[in-house]
Amino acid sequence: GSEMCIRDRYTGIRILAVLFWLAIWQFASMYLKQEILLASPAAVLKRLFTLVTEPVFWQSLLFSGARIGAGFLLGAAAGIAGAALAGRFSIAEELLTPLVAAVKAVPVASFVILILIWVSSKNLSVVISFLMVFPILYTNTRNGLRELDTALLEMTDVFQVPRPVRLRWVILPQLYPYIRTGCSLSLGLCWKAGTAAEVIGIPNRSIGEHLYQAKIYLDTPGLFAWTAAIVYVSFCLEKAVLKGMDLAEKRMLVMK
């Protein structure tokens, strides 16, 4: 009962905070009296409802979402695999460390311009999302491997526990929090970087193309509406992926 009351109170505070900032936004829009400079929440909501009824909106979400999602999955797999190699072979860690540092340091815009020379604009967001996710998952997984319980691992060696059993029951449960945190951090980042790359590459039927058109035509309500859609979809996908990971972990632990 008390836990439910605390949760309800916390939800109420969050709703009030959102309403407060919406009111500030509305007053600022009314003060400026220029939709081009700052669209009102009502105008943005109206444009968003209009967009939702248009097939091109869903086509663009599917186009960009599929490519950003593919980049995320590839980056996560490569990051985890790279960390596993680095943990196993010191030479792999020596080779990967400067690469990961370089990917972290180089601006997204530089990558976008360089990659556009090699790949078509429609696949640009796949590569950019991959480059955003890979170093995060690599670093988190590598940190997790360093923090493994060495005493427990030594015990599995003494009792000659098979590698698949050791991986499933000893290593993965300890690594999971690090991988989950990496996925949580990188999901939002790859959406931001992927759509930013599309604004530069302007592939047809992408979210980035609509953002670019909103800027060209000074369509501020449209710009805010597309941005709101990106934020909402990114939030929902992050929750869905993390929920799926949690369920998979629980299922793995209870299965014999």
Backbone bond lengths (Angstrom), bond angles and torsions (degrees), N, CA, C in turn:
res aa  C-N    CA-C-N  psi(-1)  N-CA   C-N-CA  omega(-1)  CA-C   N-CA-C  phi
1 G - - - 1.451 - - 1.514 112.40 -
2 S 1.368 115.54 -49.24 1.463 119.36 -179.74 1.520 111.21 -65.15
3 E 1.355 116.95 -36.43 1.463 120.78 178.31 1.524 110.69 -64.75
4 M 1.342 116.38 -38.70 1.467 121.29 177.75 1.524 110.95 -64.80
5 C 1.341 116.62 -40.97 1.472 120.62 179.32 1.523 111.28 -64.04
6 I 1.345 116.05 -41.32 1.467 120.67 179.29 1.528 110.02 -64.14
7 R 1.350 115.92 -41.35 1.462 120.25 179.52 1.526 111.36 -64.90
8 D 1.342 116.28 -43.36 1.463 120.38 178.56 1.525 111.49 -63.65
9 R 1.339 115.90 -39.30 1.466 120.07 179.19 1.521 110.81 -65.23
10 Y 1.330 115.39 -42.27 1.460 120.44 179.30 1.525 110.59 -63.03
11 T 1.349 116.77 -42.46 1.468 121.22 178.11 1.520 110.85 -62.83
12 G 1.341 116.22 -41.78 1.463 120.36 178.50 1.514 112.53 -62.23
13 I 1.331 116.45 -40.26 1.470 120.70 178.39 1.523 110.48 -64.26
14 R 1.319 116.64 -41.23 1.475 120.42 179.34 1.525 111.36 -63.75
15 I 1.337 116.19 -42.05 1.469 120.07 179.11 1.527 110.67 -63.26
16 L 1.341 116.25 -42.60 1.469 120.46 178.52 1.524 111.00 -63.38
17 A 1.320 117.37 -38.44 1.469 121.06 178.57 1.527 110.64 -63.79
18 V 1.348 116.29 -42.54 1.470 120.57 177.90 1.521 110.70 -63.23
19 L 1.333 117.24 -44.92 1.461 121.44 178.83 1.527 111.74 -62.59
20 F 1.326 116.73 -36.91 1.471 121.17 178.01 1.520 111.27 -60.31
21 W 1.343 116.05 -47.87 1.463 119.15 -178.22 1.523 111.93 -72.43
22 L 1.314 117.97 -30.41 1.467 120.51 173.52 1.529 110.49 -64.17
23 A 1.334 115.97 -39.05 1.472 120.00 177.72 1.529 110.87 -65.11
24 I 1.335 117.15 -42.20 1.468 121.15 176.64 1.521 110.60 -60.37
25 W 1.332 115.65 -43.73 1.467 121.33 178.07 1.530 110.58 -60.20
26 Q 1.337 116.42 -45.54 1.467 121.13 -179.22 1.535 111.22 -62.86
27 F 1.319 117.17 -45.34 1.468 120.80 -179.97 1.526 111.44 -64.73
28 A 1.332 116.77 -39.40 1.470 120.40 178.49 1.517 110.82 -64.25
29 S 1.333 116.18 -40.89 1.466 120.67 178.21 1.527 111.32 -64.83
30 M 1.335 116.16 -41.95 1.467 120.63 178.50 1.527 111.33 -65.75
31 Y 1.330 116.28 -35.74 1.463 120.45 -179.47 1.533 111.10 -68.81
32 L 1.336 116.79 -42.06 1.469 120.67 -178.76 1.528 111.92 -73.51
33 K 1.345 115.83 -34.33 1.470 121.92 179.43 1.536 112.06 57.24
34 Q 1.311 115.98 32.70 1.464 121.13 179.19 1.528 108.82 -138.86
35 E 1.340 115.97 106.02 1.463 120.17 -179.80 1.527 111.43 -61.96
36 I 1.342 116.58 -28.42 1.461 119.91 -179.10 1.528 110.39 -67.12
37 L 1.330 116.52 -37.21 1.461 120.54 -179.08 1.526 111.69 -78.76
38 L 1.325 116.97 -45.98 1.467 120.94 -179.02 1.521 109.24 -152.47
39 A 1.328 115.66 107.54 1.460 120.46 179.18 1.527 110.14 -71.99
40 S 1.314 116.31 147.00 1.465 120.60 179.25 1.527 110.00 -76.86
41 P 1.341 117.79 157.20 1.470 120.09 176.99 1.521 112.91 -56.58
42 A 1.341 116.56 -36.90 1.469 120.42 -179.82 1.521 110.75 -64.06
43 A 1.367 116.36 -43.17 1.463 120.62 179.89 1.525 111.14 -64.57
44 V 1.329 116.11 -40.18 1.464 120.47 179.34 1.523 110.55 -66.37
45 L 1.330 117.02 -42.78 1.461 121.24 179.55 1.524 110.89 -63.51
46 K 1.329 115.75 -41.12 1.462 120.31 177.97 1.526 111.00 -61.85
47 R 1.350 116.37 -44.77 1.464 120.06 179.42 1.528 110.75 -65.85
48 L 1.322 116.79 -36.48 1.464 120.24 179.49 1.524 111.06 -64.63
49 F 1.332 117.11 -42.57 1.466 120.53 177.06 1.525 111.12 -63.37
50 T 1.325 116.34 -35.54 1.467 120.32 176.85 1.523 110.73 -66.53
51 L 1.326 116.27 -43.81 1.466 120.81 -179.89 1.523 111.92 -61.09
52 V 1.324 116.36 -41.65 1.462 121.21 -176.88 1.525 111.67 -60.64
53 T 1.320 117.44 -28.35 1.463 120.99 -179.32 1.529 112.94 -83.48
54 E 1.333 117.25 -6.38 1.467 120.99 -177.44 1.526 110.63 -97.15
55 P 1.340 117.72 132.27 1.479 120.43 179.65 1.529 112.95 -59.16
56 V 1.349 116.88 -33.56 1.471 120.05 -177.37 1.531 110.93 -62.87
57 F 1.324 117.70 -28.43 1.467 121.20 178.73 1.527 109.75 -63.21
58 W 1.320 116.46 -48.97 1.469 120.72 -178.54 1.525 111.14 -70.90
59 Q 1.339 117.18 -34.25 1.463 120.01 176.44 1.527 110.98 -63.40
60 S 1.328 115.92 -40.62 1.462 120.34 179.97 1.522 111.19 -68.71
61 L 1.341 116.62 -41.36 1.467 119.96 176.75 1.526 111.06 -60.90
62 L 1.332 116.49 -41.87 1.459 120.81 179.99 1.522 110.75 -67.75
63 F 1.353 116.02 -42.89 1.470 121.06 -179.77 1.524 110.60 -59.32
64 S 1.330 116.10 -54.71 1.467 120.48 -177.15 1.525 111.65 -71.54
65 G 1.342 116.77 -41.27 1.458 120.48 -178.75 1.518 112.74 -61.48
66 A 1.343 116.89 -41.16 1.462 120.76 -179.72 1.522 111.07 -64.05
67 R 1.330 116.41 -41.93 1.472 120.11 -177.94 1.524 112.12 -73.55
68 I 1.330 116.38 -41.85 1.464 119.33 177.81 1.529 110.12 -66.49
69 G 1.339 116.55 -39.45 1.458 120.55 176.94 1.518 112.27 -63.05
70 A 1.335 116.51 -41.09 1.466 120.15 177.88 1.522 110.66 -63.74
71 G 1.335 116.46 -41.50 1.460 120.23 177.79 1.519 111.88 -62.99
72 F 1.345 115.52 -39.28 1.465 119.98 178.21 1.524 111.26 -62.96
73 L 1.328 117.45 -48.22 1.467 121.35 -177.92 1.529 111.13 -63.59
74 L 1.331 116.72 -42.89 1.465 120.37 179.21 1.531 111.15 -65.71
75 G 1.343 115.70 -42.62 1.461 119.92 179.59 1.516 112.32 -65.16
76 A 1.350 116.19 -40.76 1.469 120.37 179.01 1.524 110.53 -64.74
77 A 1.339 116.25 -45.24 1.467 119.98 -179.86 1.523 111.00 -63.33
78 A 1.338 116.78 -43.76 1.468 120.53 -179.82 1.528 111.20 -66.73
79 G 1.339 116.94 -39.22 1.461 120.18 179.68 1.522 112.25 -64.47
80 I 1.333 116.52 -45.00 1.469 120.79 179.82 1.532 110.40 -66.53
81 A 1.345 116.01 -43.34 1.469 119.84 179.46 1.528 110.88 -64.59
82 G 1.338 116.28 -41.58 1.467 119.90 178.77 1.517 111.95 -63.00
83 A 1.350 116.89 -40.39 1.461 120.88 178.38 1.528 110.83 -65.77
84 A 1.334 116.67 -37.77 1.465 120.52 178.33 1.532 110.40 -64.61
85 L 1.335 116.38 -41.27 1.469 120.52 177.28 1.525 110.75 -64.72
86 A 1.347 115.88 -42.91 1.463 120.47 179.92 1.530 111.12 -63.55
87 G 1.331 116.07 -35.70 1.461 119.44 177.82 1.518 112.70 -70.94
88 R 1.326 115.33 -28.48 1.466 120.07 -177.14 1.529 112.17 -86.95
89 F 1.351 116.00 -41.05 1.467 120.94 -176.08 1.522 109.72 -124.59
90 S 1.313 117.06 124.53 1.472 120.92 -178.86 1.519 111.65 -64.90
91 I 1.338 117.88 -32.69 1.466 120.88 179.74 1.526 110.82 -64.35
92 A 1.352 116.21 -34.99 1.463 120.23 177.79 1.522 110.61 -65.11
93 E 1.335 117.02 -40.14 1.468 120.24 178.37 1.520 110.98 -65.45
94 E 1.339 116.61 -40.17 1.463 120.21 179.29 1.524 111.16 -63.50
95 L 1.317 116.45 -36.02 1.475 120.54 -179.41 1.527 112.05 -76.91
96 L 1.324 116.88 -37.86 1.464 120.57 -175.22 1.525 113.66 -80.71
97 T 1.324 118.04 -29.44 1.468 120.75 -176.22 1.530 113.15 -57.23
98 P 1.344 120.39 -49.71 1.478 118.58 177.86 1.524 113.46 -66.47
99 L 1.342 116.86 -31.98 1.464 120.13 178.16 1.523 110.67 -64.54
100 V 1.331 116.91 -46.82 1.461 121.49 179.36 1.524 110.71 -62.99
101 A 1.335 117.11 -41.21 1.460 121.26 178.94 1.530 110.81 -63.15
102 A 1.339 116.98 -39.40 1.464 121.03 -179.88 1.527 111.03 -67.38
103 V 1.336 116.88 -42.42 1.469 120.45 179.72 1.524 110.35 -63.98
104 K 1.325 117.45 -37.35 1.464 121.35 178.01 1.523 111.66 -66.26
105 A 1.326 116.72 -37.24 1.462 121.09 -171.44 1.529 113.84 -83.83
106 V 1.337 117.15 -33.50 1.473 120.41 -174.53 1.533 109.86 -70.87
107 P 1.347 118.60 131.86 1.474 121.21 178.61 1.526 112.06 -62.82
108 V 1.329 115.70 149.61 1.469 121.00 179.99 1.519 110.89 -59.24
109 A 1.342 117.37 -40.76 1.468 121.11 -178.09 1.526 111.36 -59.39
110 S 1.336 117.14 -38.51 1.470 120.62 178.89 1.521 110.60 -65.24
111 F 1.330 116.22 -43.54 1.464 120.28 176.98 1.529 110.90 -60.79
112 V 1.330 116.40 -43.13 1.466 120.92 -177.27 1.524 110.54 -59.70
113 I 1.320 116.96 -48.91 1.470 121.34 -178.10 1.523 110.54 -63.50
114 L 1.331 116.08 -41.61 1.466 120.37 179.80 1.520 111.66 -66.42
115 I 1.324 116.53 -44.83 1.467 121.16 -176.16 1.531 111.14 -69.09
116 L 1.332 117.33 -32.00 1.467 120.34 178.47 1.532 112.11 -61.66
117 I 1.336 116.19 -21.40 1.468 119.58 176.27 1.518 110.26 -72.20
118 W 1.339 115.94 -30.73 1.467 120.69 -173.43 1.519 114.00 -97.97
119 V 1.328 118.03 -37.63 1.467 120.59 -175.90 1.528 110.20 -123.19
120 S 1.337 115.97 161.77 1.463 120.81 178.77 1.524 109.87 -71.90
121 S 1.324 115.16 157.10 1.464 120.00 -176.21 1.527 112.21 -63.35
122 K 1.352 118.01 -27.74 1.469 119.72 -177.29 1.522 112.29 -68.42
123 N 1.352 117.69 -24.58 1.464 121.14 178.67 1.524 112.67 -103.20
124 L 1.329 115.95 8.50 1.462 120.55 -177.58 1.523 112.30 -61.30
125 S 1.338 116.90 -44.10 1.473 119.94 -176.15 1.526 112.03 -66.55
126 V 1.341 117.98 -24.91 1.476 120.26 176.23 1.529 109.76 -63.38
127 V 1.339 115.36 -49.09 1.462 120.50 -176.77 1.526 110.81 -67.51
128 I 1.335 116.79 -43.22 1.473 120.40 -178.56 1.524 110.51 -64.76
129 S 1.325 117.77 -43.07 1.464 120.85 177.90 1.526 110.70 -62.20
130 F 1.330 115.62 -41.48 1.475 120.68 176.87 1.529 110.65 -57.32
131 L 1.331 116.41 -46.58 1.463 121.21 -177.30 1.528 112.41 -67.93
132 M 1.324 117.44 -27.18 1.468 120.40 177.26 1.531 111.44 -77.27
133 V 1.322 116.44 -36.56 1.468 121.12 -173.50 1.530 111.86 -82.89
134 F 1.322 116.53 -39.79 1.478 121.01 -173.68 1.527 113.75 -52.66
135 P 1.355 120.11 -53.13 1.473 118.11 -177.28 1.524 114.10 -65.61
136 I 1.329 117.14 -31.59 1.472 119.94 -179.78 1.519 110.55 -68.17
137 L 1.340 116.37 -48.05 1.475 119.29 179.95 1.522 111.48 -68.30
138 Y 1.330 116.19 -34.96 1.469 119.31 177.61 1.521 109.98 -62.94
139 T 1.331 116.97 -50.64 1.464 121.55 -176.88 1.525 111.49 -63.22
140 N 1.331 116.83 -45.69 1.469 119.75 -178.91 1.522 112.22 -64.86
141 T 1.332 115.79 -44.68 1.464 119.35 -179.57 1.525 111.10 -66.34
142 R 1.338 115.59 -39.05 1.477 119.23 178.47 1.531 110.18 -63.90
143 N 1.318 117.84 -41.31 1.465 121.24 176.66 1.525 111.01 -62.72
144 G 1.336 115.75 -39.90 1.461 120.00 177.75 1.514 112.34 -62.84
145 L 1.329 116.32 -40.14 1.468 120.35 179.05 1.527 111.13 -65.42
146 R 1.326 116.46 -35.02 1.472 119.73 178.46 1.530 111.77 -68.23
147 E 1.335 116.16 -27.90 1.470 120.57 -176.17 1.532 112.97 -93.64
148 L 1.333 117.91 7.01 1.461 120.01 179.34 1.527 110.77 -61.26
149 D 1.308 115.24 147.49 1.469 121.60 179.87 1.532 108.52 -71.51
150 T 1.336 116.06 103.23 1.468 119.96 -176.39 1.535 111.72 -65.57
151 A 1.324 116.80 -34.11 1.473 119.45 179.35 1.524 110.81 -62.69
152 L 1.333 115.47 -40.34 1.464 119.89 179.35 1.524 111.12 -67.46
153 L 1.330 116.26 -39.09 1.462 120.21 178.33 1.531 111.29 -66.53
154 E 1.334 115.96 -39.27 1.464 119.62 177.66 1.523 111.00 -64.52
155 M 1.322 116.74 -35.43 1.464 120.29 178.23 1.526 111.01 -65.53
156 T 1.334 116.35 -39.65 1.473 118.94 178.12 1.522 111.07 -66.21
157 D 1.349 116.36 -30.49 1.468 119.40 176.03 1.520 110.75 -69.83
158 V 1.331 116.47 -42.23 1.468 121.28 -179.42 1.523 110.90 -61.34
159 F 1.333 116.01 -42.65 1.467 120.48 -178.92 1.530 112.92 -88.89
160 Q 1.338 115.85 6.44 1.471 122.43 177.32 1.536 112.24 51.85
161 V 1.328 114.62 49.63 1.463 120.88 178.15 1.529 108.79 -69.72
162 P 1.328 118.92 130.22 1.472 120.73 179.85 1.535 111.50 -57.88
163 R 1.318 115.92 148.32 1.468 120.90 -176.35 1.532 113.48 -58.21
164 P 1.347 119.06 -44.94 1.477 117.88 178.80 1.524 112.79 -58.93
165 V 1.337 116.96 -39.25 1.466 121.19 179.48 1.523 110.11 -67.60
166 R 1.332 116.17 -43.12 1.463 120.46 179.45 1.526 110.66 -63.52
167 L 1.325 116.97 -40.77 1.467 121.02 179.94 1.523 110.84 -63.32
168 R 1.343 116.20 -44.57 1.464 120.48 -174.42 1.521 112.76 -74.02
169 W 1.344 117.83 -42.62 1.456 120.16 -170.60 1.533 114.20 -100.21
170 V 1.325 117.59 -16.72 1.470 120.20 -176.81 1.526 112.22 -114.87
171 I 1.331 116.04 -51.06 1.473 119.60 -172.40 1.522 112.00 -81.04
172 L 1.344 118.05 -52.51 1.473 120.61 -176.11 1.530 113.99 -59.43
173 P 1.351 119.89 -43.50 1.478 118.71 178.16 1.527 113.33 -59.83
174 Q 1.343 117.38 -32.95 1.461 120.43 178.30 1.526 112.13 -78.57
175 L 1.336 116.22 -30.68 1.470 120.30 -179.40 1.523 112.49 -80.74
176 Y 1.324 116.61 -25.61 1.468 120.46 -171.58 1.530 113.95 -53.27
177 P 1.353 120.83 -46.85 1.471 119.61 -179.80 1.529 113.04 -58.42
178 Y 1.337 116.87 -35.38 1.470 120.67 179.98 1.530 110.77 -70.73
179 I 1.332 115.67 -41.76 1.473 120.02 179.48 1.524 110.15 -67.64
180 R 1.330 116.86 -40.30 1.461 121.13 179.80 1.529 111.06 -62.99
181 T 1.324 116.64 -43.92 1.463 120.77 178.16 1.523 110.69 -62.99
182 G 1.325 116.71 -41.31 1.466 120.61 177.81 1.516 112.16 -61.84
183 C 1.333 116.50 -41.90 1.469 120.58 178.14 1.528 111.10 -65.12
184 S 1.325 116.32 -41.26 1.460 120.68 179.44 1.530 111.33 -61.69
185 L 1.324 116.60 -43.30 1.460 121.01 -179.85 1.525 111.60 -68.78
186 S 1.321 116.75 -41.17 1.457 120.24 -171.70 1.528 113.67 -81.74
187 L 1.338 118.19 -24.43 1.464 120.08 -178.72 1.526 111.63 -61.09
188 G 1.332 116.22 -49.98 1.467 119.11 178.59 1.508 112.15 -66.24
189 L 1.341 116.11 -38.28 1.461 120.48 -177.95 1.521 111.81 -66.10
190 C 1.340 117.04 -39.92 1.465 118.30 -177.83 1.530 111.29 -70.16
191 W 1.355 117.73 -30.08 1.462 120.14 174.61 1.523 110.62 -66.47
192 K 1.338 116.55 -44.30 1.467 120.13 179.36 1.521 111.00 -62.95
193 A 1.332 115.94 -48.74 1.459 120.24 -177.74 1.527 111.44 -68.04
194 G 1.341 116.64 -38.96 1.467 120.24 -179.25 1.518 112.64 -64.03
195 T 1.326 117.02 -45.41 1.467 119.75 179.18 1.527 110.96 -70.60
196 A 1.338 117.97 -34.44 1.469 120.82 176.01 1.529 110.19 -62.99
197 A 1.331 116.33 -39.62 1.462 120.16 177.67 1.532 111.09 -64.53
198 E 1.333 115.97 -38.07 1.467 119.52 179.19 1.528 111.90 -66.69
199 V 1.332 117.25 -31.87 1.461 119.98 177.36 1.529 110.20 -63.72
200 I 1.343 116.46 -32.92 1.465 120.41 179.34 1.525 110.67 -81.97
201 G 1.344 116.44 -46.33 1.468 119.90 -178.48 1.514 114.13 -77.27
202 I 1.328 117.44 -26.14 1.477 126.01 -179.90 1.533 112.98 49.38
203 P 1.361 117.77 56.71 1.473 117.78 173.20 1.522 110.85 -70.14
204 N 1.338 116.46 146.70 1.461 121.16 -179.13 1.522 111.54 -62.83
205 R 1.335 115.53 144.03 1.469 123.50 176.75 1.529 113.03 62.63
206 S 1.326 117.74 29.30 1.454 120.81 178.65 1.527 109.89 -109.70
207 I 1.323 116.15 164.14 1.461 120.50 176.12 1.526 110.03 -63.96
208 G 1.337 115.53 -40.03 1.464 119.99 -179.96 1.517 112.71 -59.82
209 E 1.323 116.49 -36.02 1.469 119.74 178.31 1.522 110.66 -62.81
210 H 1.323 117.42 -41.81 1.470 120.93 -179.54 1.530 111.33 -69.03
211 L 1.317 116.92 -35.61 1.461 119.85 175.66 1.525 110.64 -64.85
212 Y 1.325 115.73 -40.67 1.471 120.27 179.23 1.527 110.86 -65.70
213 Q 1.337 116.59 -42.22 1.465 120.59 178.32 1.529 111.22 -64.30
214 A 1.326 116.87 -37.96 1.464 120.27 177.41 1.521 111.00 -62.35
215 K 1.320 116.41 -36.41 1.464 120.67 177.96 1.531 111.04 -70.55
216 I 1.331 116.91 -42.59 1.469 121.48 -178.71 1.528 111.03 -63.35
217 Y 1.334 116.36 -43.16 1.469 120.75 -176.36 1.532 113.00 -93.13
218 L 1.338 116.38 10.34 1.471 121.60 179.64 1.533 111.37 53.69
219 D 1.327 114.74 39.11 1.468 121.59 -179.56 1.531 108.67 -90.84
220 T 1.323 116.06 77.70 1.470 120.76 -176.43 1.528 112.67 -62.95
221 P 1.346 119.49 -43.28 1.482 118.13 175.99 1.530 112.54 -58.58
222 G 1.336 116.01 -39.70 1.461 119.94 178.04 1.517 112.12 -65.32
223 L 1.343 115.86 -40.58 1.467 120.60 177.85 1.529 111.02 -60.84
224 F 1.334 116.54 -45.92 1.462 120.92 179.32 1.535 110.58 -66.56
225 A 1.336 116.92 -38.45 1.464 120.68 -178.50 1.528 111.23 -65.14
226 W 1.332 116.57 -45.34 1.463 120.18 178.01 1.526 110.80 -64.78
227 T 1.333 116.38 -39.18 1.460 120.34 178.42 1.528 110.81 -63.17
228 A 1.340 116.33 -43.11 1.468 120.55 178.02 1.527 110.44 -61.58
229 A 1.332 116.63 -40.09 1.467 120.56 179.03 1.530 110.48 -63.85
230 I 1.341 116.77 -42.18 1.467 120.75 179.18 1.526 110.62 -61.78
231 V 1.332 116.28 -46.29 1.465 121.30 -178.65 1.529 110.27 -61.44
232 Y 1.343 116.04 -44.69 1.467 119.98 -177.09 1.529 111.09 -66.61
233 V 1.335 116.95 -45.19 1.462 120.22 -179.66 1.522 110.46 -64.65
234 S 1.326 116.80 -41.70 1.463 121.16 178.32 1.533 110.50 -61.01
235 F 1.333 116.56 -44.07 1.467 121.66 179.38 1.533 110.73 -61.53
236 C 1.333 116.58 -46.57 1.470 121.18 -178.20 1.526 111.38 -64.90
237 L 1.335 116.52 -42.28 1.464 119.92 -179.63 1.527 111.19 -66.11
238 E 1.337 116.09 -39.74 1.464 119.47 178.31 1.523 110.56 -61.49
239 K 1.348 116.62 -45.85 1.459 120.43 178.71 1.527 111.15 -62.08
240 A 1.348 116.42 -41.68 1.461 120.64 -177.80 1.526 111.27 -66.64
241 V 1.341 116.92 -44.18 1.467 120.59 -179.16 1.526 110.74 -64.70
242 L 1.338 117.13 -45.77 1.465 120.22 -179.19 1.527 111.68 -66.10
243 K 1.347 116.14 -37.75 1.464 120.14 176.69 1.526 110.41 -63.65
244 G 1.343 115.49 -42.74 1.460 119.96 177.95 1.520 112.13 -62.99
245 M 1.334 116.88 -39.63 1.461 120.88 177.96 1.530 110.94 -64.76
246 D 1.332 116.21 -42.27 1.474 120.24 178.99 1.528 111.28 -62.59
247 L 1.339 115.98 -43.16 1.470 119.94 179.26 1.521 111.18 -65.23
248 A 1.357 116.17 -40.02 1.468 120.43 179.17 1.520 110.67 -64.30
249 E 1.343 116.84 -39.36 1.463 120.44 179.51 1.537 110.88 -64.90
250 K 1.335 116.11 -45.59 1.463 120.55 179.70 1.535 110.63 -62.18
251 R 1.321 115.99 -41.68 1.468 120.50 -179.50 1.524 110.62 -64.97
252 M 1.338 115.48 -40.15 1.462 119.72 -179.52 1.526 111.43 -64.87
253 L 1.344 116.04 -37.50 1.462 120.14 -176.73 1.535 112.52 -74.70
254 V 1.330 116.28 -29.57 1.475 117.95 -177.89 1.531 111.58 -88.97
255 M 1.352 116.55 -19.71 1.464 119.03 179.22 1.519 110.76 -71.59
256 K 1.288 116.24 142.37 1.471 121.11 178.97 1.508 109.07 -94.05
